[in-house]
Amino acid sequence: MTAQNGKDLLIKVDMTGDGQFETIAGLRATRVSFNAESVDVTSLESQGGWRELLSGAGVRSASISGSGVFRDEGTDERARQLFFDGETPDFQVIIPDFGIVEGAFQVTALEYAGSHNGEATYELSLASAGALAFTAV
């Protein structure tokens, strides 16, 4: 695999609930993180005193974050609506030359900033809200 262009990692949101995804505009930096809690089943009988983990147990989750500048009224309005309504629509994360992660996410943080002589910026954080599907490319 060759090096990938960071701008090709895209976050898309289902704008109307009908499966039509639009890229959240203006993002300059994006990050996706997958997590799995482990369940420790170590006991006095564990070989050599080594920790043992229960396979397939624990909570799995994903988080997405991004930051950027305002570029599109539609996706900004949608993100704001999702935060205030607490909805969990489907999102897609396009990971170049790897695949697409899709599933329900909740907007957990939405931050706005700006300086006197600069552009208005925003930061967005999402937390998975159900099972995620992965489609390899």
C-alpha positions as CSV (number, residue, x, y, z in Angstrom):
1,M,0.0,0.0,0.0
2,T,1.3,3.4,-0.9
3,A,0.9,6.6,1.2
4,Q,-2.5,8.1,1.1
5,N,-3.6,11.7,0.8
6,G,-5.2,12.9,4.1
7,K,-7.9,14.9,2.3
8,D,-9.3,11.6,0.9
9,L,-10.5,10.5,4.3
10,L,-14.1,11.7,4.2
11,I,-16.9,11.8,6.6
12,K,-20.4,11.7,5.1
13,V,-23.8,12.1,6.7
14,D,-27.2,10.8,5.6
15,M,-28.9,14.1,4.9
16,T,-32.5,13.0,4.9
17,G,-32.6,9.4,6.2
18,D,-33.0,7.9,2.7
19,G,-29.4,6.7,2.3
20,Q,-28.2,9.7,0.3
21,F,-24.9,10.6,1.9
22,E,-23.1,14.0,1.5
23,T,-19.6,14.8,2.5
24,I,-19.5,17.2,5.5
25,A,-18.0,20.2,3.9
26,G,-15.0,22.3,5.0
27,L,-13.2,19.6,7.0
28,R,-9.5,20.1,7.1
29,A,-8.6,17.3,9.5
30,T,-10.4,14.1,10.3
31,R,-9.8,11.2,12.6
32,V,-11.5,7.9,13.2
33,S,-10.8,5.6,16.1
34,F,-12.0,2.1,16.9
35,N,-12.0,0.8,20.4
36,A,-12.7,-2.6,22.1
37,E,-12.9,-3.0,25.9
38,S,-11.3,-6.2,27.1
39,V,-12.8,-8.6,29.7
40,D,-10.1,-9.9,32.0
41,V,-10.7,-13.5,33.1
42,T,-7.3,-14.1,34.7
43,S,-7.3,-16.4,37.7
44,L,-4.9,-18.2,39.9
45,E,-4.8,-21.0,37.4
46,S,-3.8,-18.7,34.5
47,Q,-0.6,-20.2,32.9
48,G,2.5,-18.5,34.3
49,G,0.4,-15.7,35.8
50,W,-0.3,-14.2,32.4
51,R,-3.4,-12.2,31.9
52,E,-6.2,-13.9,30.0
53,L,-8.9,-12.1,28.0
54,L,-12.3,-13.4,27.1
55,S,-12.5,-13.6,23.4
56,G,-15.3,-11.8,21.7
57,A,-16.5,-10.1,24.9
58,G,-16.6,-6.4,25.8
59,V,-18.0,-3.3,24.3
60,R,-16.8,-2.2,20.9
61,S,-17.1,1.5,19.8
62,A,-15.9,4.0,17.3
63,S,-15.4,7.7,17.5
64,I,-15.0,10.2,14.7
65,S,-13.7,13.8,14.9
66,G,-13.1,16.5,12.5
67,S,-12.3,20.2,12.3
68,G,-12.5,22.7,9.5
69,V,-14.0,25.9,8.1
70,F,-17.6,26.7,7.1
71,R,-18.1,25.9,3.5
72,D,-21.6,24.5,3.1
73,E,-24.8,25.7,4.8
74,G,-26.6,22.3,4.3
75,T,-24.2,20.0,6.1
76,D,-23.6,22.6,8.8
77,E,-27.3,22.9,9.5
78,R,-27.7,19.1,9.5
79,A,-24.9,18.6,12.1
80,R,-26.4,21.3,14.3
81,Q,-29.8,19.8,14.0
82,L,-28.5,16.3,14.9
83,F,-26.7,17.7,18.0
84,F,-29.8,19.5,19.3
85,D,-32.2,16.8,18.5
86,G,-30.0,14.0,19.7
87,E,-30.6,11.9,16.6
88,T,-28.4,9.0,15.5
89,P,-28.4,8.9,11.7
90,D,-26.1,6.9,9.5
91,F,-22.7,8.2,8.7
92,Q,-20.0,6.9,6.3
93,V,-16.3,7.2,6.8
94,I,-14.4,6.7,3.6
95,I,-10.9,5.4,4.3
96,P,-8.8,5.6,1.1
97,D,-7.6,2.3,-0.3
98,F,-9.0,0.6,2.8
99,G,-12.8,0.7,2.8
100,I,-16.0,2.3,4.0
101,V,-17.3,2.2,7.6
102,E,-21.0,2.8,7.9
103,G,-23.4,3.0,10.8
104,A,-25.3,5.1,13.3
105,F,-23.4,7.9,15.1
106,Q,-24.4,10.6,17.5
107,V,-23.0,14.1,17.4
108,T,-21.5,14.4,20.9
109,A,-19.7,17.7,20.5
110,L,-20.0,20.7,18.2
111,E,-17.6,23.6,18.8
112,Y,-17.4,26.9,16.9
113,A,-14.4,29.3,17.0
114,G,-13.1,32.3,15.2
115,S,-10.6,35.1,15.5
116,H,-10.7,38.7,14.6
117,N,-8.6,38.3,11.5
118,G,-9.3,34.7,10.6
119,E,-12.0,32.4,9.3
120,A,-14.8,30.9,11.4
121,T,-14.0,27.3,12.3
122,Y,-15.8,24.3,13.8
123,E,-15.0,21.0,15.4
124,L,-17.2,18.0,15.4
125,S,-17.1,14.8,17.5
126,L,-19.2,11.7,16.8
127,A,-19.7,8.5,18.9
128,S,-21.0,5.2,17.4
129,A,-24.6,4.4,18.4
130,G,-24.9,0.8,17.1
131,A,-23.3,-1.9,15.0
132,L,-21.0,-0.7,12.3
133,A,-20.5,-2.3,8.8
134,F,-17.2,-2.4,7.0
135,T,-17.0,-2.7,3.2
136,A,-13.5,-3.3,1.9
137,V,-12.4,-1.6,-1.4
